[in-house]
Amino acid sequence: MLKRSFDIISSLFGLIIIFPFLFIIAVLVLLESKGGIFYFQTRVGKNNLDFKLYKIRTMYKDADKRGLLTVGTRDKRITRVGYYLRKYKLDEFPQLLNILFGDMSFVGPRPEVRKYVDLYTQEQMKVLTVKPGLTDFASLKYYNENEILSKFEDAEKGYIEFVMPDKIKLNMEYIQRKSFMLDIKIIFQTLFKWMK
């Protein structure tokens, strides 16, 4: 109950604070390329249920049809404005709506796409017993995930065989230790990393 109350109050406050910035970002996104302001992607949430994740669009229209993973910092599918939005994680701001609506929490395992969830073992499926989050241990460790994936000869294979299992391991650690105070600690660590 405390966690949900925190999510509602903080997401509402955050949306009010960032609204002017979202307006400016929206104008820049629309001026650079066609395709709308927002990008909606189906992700898997608590109890293995799908939901729509909200993001600011950072790629050219239909770019996701050429692959779900973003590799390196100069993926040709990413717009010029999108590069900076991704670099500073500004494209994630609309997920405050996901938190407000109850699809997500501020802290919890980052929601994955169905394609990769279908590869989970029975044990790994336990990460779906809690609400997904905007940040977690794995988000902190893999803050520069795009750069990490660029070092693999086959980025998708590297993600499936190395990155994804490690992220799930960190998610399981969070589930075992979860508490409101741990959430606050992770939020502050994320803010510190974001402002560096």
Secondary structure, DSSP 8 states (H G I E B T S, - for coil): -HHHHHHHHHHHHHHHHHHHHHHHHHHHHHHH-SS-SEEEEEEE-GGG-EEEEEEE--B-TTGGGG-S---SS--TTB-HHHHHHHHTTGGGTTHHHHHHHTS-EEES---B-HHHHTT--TTGGGGGGS--EEE-HHHHHTTTHHHHHHTSSSHHHHIIIIIHHHHHHHHHHHHHH--HHHHHHHHHHHHHHHH-
